[in-house]
């Protein structure tokens, strides 16, 4: 709002000031403003990286400084010349003189304010400058369930007017044979916003490690590109992280092109020269709008931002991430960072080049075209996590505290090192179906009275842990079977024949299938249990991730004294937020941080 008001006030003030000078002086001043605009917009790129090279300043700042400086100096010099060498005036009727002067003043004001606003917005303030943001969140689309964004323009659109005027002139009378301004920047104000839409303050808007012009423009490579005929399956997060909600939940969904459009895929490499400075990482910190593809649609230049990416979000573990314009990504630099990118483009679009940040560009070459997407998936490196602890605390906050929480046995739920029963090694070794590896259970099924298997003598060797897959830890969810079924509306019907396959889902939408199960109940005066663990590689035992009790009856699972434990193997660093069945039905609102 502050920027909007300031731009409006300056336009009105400049218009009123120039209306006093009459039509002839207004025409001279308008001509000076147009020439100054041409110099500023036509030279800001070259002047920016030339001055950055000579002075050693950041390329993130210099284009904006050069644009504003070139305009002010050129306009001041031209005004000084015209005031000294064009002294005469033309006598016109007062009304014509006043109206003509006002119209010229409005043209001068639009150009002057347009250039200065563009230069101001090029400074790396981030996406929100003086209470103004080019793209603002509105509401979720009822069909796709994804957030929609509205473009907010200046009230008088001074920046759009200025850019359109220069684009028209550079592609016409001022054409030099090189690519015209509009062929590189089909919508310059949008480009300024896209590239200034930084992930955080220390994120650069332009390459920082370049040593020559060749390095500057080679901050990105196109390895291969292809066309995607169908939708892309990926993960989407409707919310953005906040201090109150630092880890919003991802959902599984697909991204399909709208009618009349298609998906253009590209595997790109972000070079170290275009990464943030070593003081900030060095990392590639960026938002989707900082990667755009430029090309033609039936002779008209168009550009499109990144919509779907793989290799940039460690939370989704190699899956595609469907991105909004205000999503943040941070990928470690070093040796080239590869991403698989999808852009939603018009059906007849022909790509010319891709741009990363400002100025780092790579051409789409025909010999790089592939018939299909690469089969090798890309993964992003995840953050460092703490060592395994005895248990992971369960937190259920706000709307996350569902009634299902009441069915969970808190002391036996979370990230645990031990299974719910401690065996005497001598006793369990006698079970023919159990395979041990030292003091760990490698695989097998065991059933019986609890008292017959737990240690009952001093010095007995205990077996209470499982052999886990490499890189995984154990997450247990223990609940009262009958209570869980009743309060969850039947979603957790553990005795159903067709809905007894379960999986844990983390905040990134990644799924971890059931890896084993344990039930404990009263049968007469005895405490009876059954444990099944197919081993660290369930495929070896043809385990289908189903609850398939062999010694406990279905009616016993419905008993109020029966506790059921679902065993999952999950990686460190994730947050389990949901347990669901094979139909995708489940209970959300959980929050178990796996450390």
C-alpha positions, 0 to 999 in steps of 0.5 A: 500500500505504501508503494502504491500511494507513493507512486500515485502521488508522484504521478499526480505531482509530476503531471501537475508540475508539467502542466504549468509549462505548456505543450511545447515545453511538455513535448521537449520534456517528454522527449527527454524522458523517453530518451532517458528511459531508452538509455536506462532500460537498454543499458542496465544489464551491460552497465550492471555487470560491467560496474559490478566487475570493475568495482567488485560489487554484487550483481544483485544490486548493481542493475537496479542502481545502474537503471536508476542512475542512468535514467536520472543522469540522462534525463538531467543532462537532456533537460539541461541541454534543452533548457539552455539551447531551446529557449523559445516557446510556442504561443497556443490557446491557454486551454490547449496549452494547459491540457497539452502540457498536462498530457505530456506531464502525465506521459513524463510522470508515467515514464519517470515513476515506472523506471524508478519503481522498476529499479526500486523493485529490482533491489533485493528486498524480497517479495513484499516491498513497502507493503506491496507484493506483485503476487498475493495468495487468494484462496484454494482452487475447489477442484485442484485444492491448490492455492491460487495467486492474483497479480497485483498491479500499481494503480496507474500501472506506471511500470507496465506502461514504461516496459511496454513502451520500451519493448515496442520501441526496441522491437521497432525503430530502435531494433539493432538486429540483436534480440529485442527487449521483448524477446528476452523480457515479454513481461518485464515487471513480472520478470522483476517480481519473479527474480526478486521473489527470493527465498530469504534476504541472503538469497541472491537474485543474480549469480555471485561467483562469476569471474567473466561474462562467460561465467555469468551467463553460464550459471545454468545448463540444460541437460535434456528436455522433453514433453510430458503427455500426461499428468505428473504425480507429486506432493503438494503443501497448501500452507507455508511454514510459519512460526506457529506451524513450522512443519505443514503437511504435504498431500499426494496429488497430480499436476495436469496441464490446463486445456490448451496447455502442456507440460514441458520437462527439463533436467537442468544443472544449477552451477556453483557460479549461480549459487548464493555466496559462501557466507550464506551456504553455499546453497542454491536458495530459490523460489520457483519463479527464479527459474523460467523458460522463454520461447515463442507461441506462434511468433509471440514471446512468452515465459513461464515459471517452474511449476513442478520440481524434483531434487529440490525438496528433501521432505518428499524424498525424490518425489516431484514437488508441486510448487507455489510461487512463494515456496522456498527451496534450498539445495546444497551447491557443489559440483553442479546441482541437478533438478527435474523441472516441469513448466506449464506452457501453451500447446504451440510453445517452442522453447528458446532458453531457460533462465535461473535467477537474473542473467544465467541462461542456457539454450534449449538445443534440439539434440538435447530433446528426449522422447521421455523423461529420465528414468533415474530419479533425483533426490535432494539431500536432507537436513542433519538430524539428531541421534536416535533417542529412546522415544519420540514425543507425541504432540497433538496441537490445535485441530490436530487433537482428534478423538483418535488420540484418546485410543492411542497408548501414549507410552508405547507409541512413537519412535521407540527402540524396543518392541512391546515385549522383552523376551528371554533369549533362551525361551524365544530361541526355542521357537522354530519360526523365529530367526535371531541375529545375536540379541535381535529378532531378524524375522518370524512369528511368535505366539503364546502366554506372555509369562512363558516368554518374558525373563523370570530369572536374574541374568537372563539375556533379553531380546527386545529389538528387531533387525532394522533396514539400513537407515531406518528406525522403528516407529510404533503406533499402539492403540486400543483396537475396539476404541480406535475402531469405534471413534474413527468411524470404522476407518481403523477396522482392524478385523476387516478382511479388505481394509487391513493394510496400513501405512504411516505418512510423513509431513512430506507425503511419503508413505511407509507401509506396515512392517510388522504387528503385535497384539496383546489381550486377555484370554481367560486368566492369561495375557496372550500376545502374537508378534509377527515381523517379516524381517528387514526385507519384507519381500523375502517373506512375501509380506503384503503389509497386511494384518494377518493374525494366525493365533488371535481371533477376529472377535478377540481383536474387538475386545476392549482389553486388546491393544494392537501395535502397528510397526513401521520402519521410517527414516530419521528426520521425518514427522509422522502426521497420519496413519491410513489404510489401503483406501487412503482413509485415515486419521490426520492430526498426529505429529510424531517427530522422528529424530 
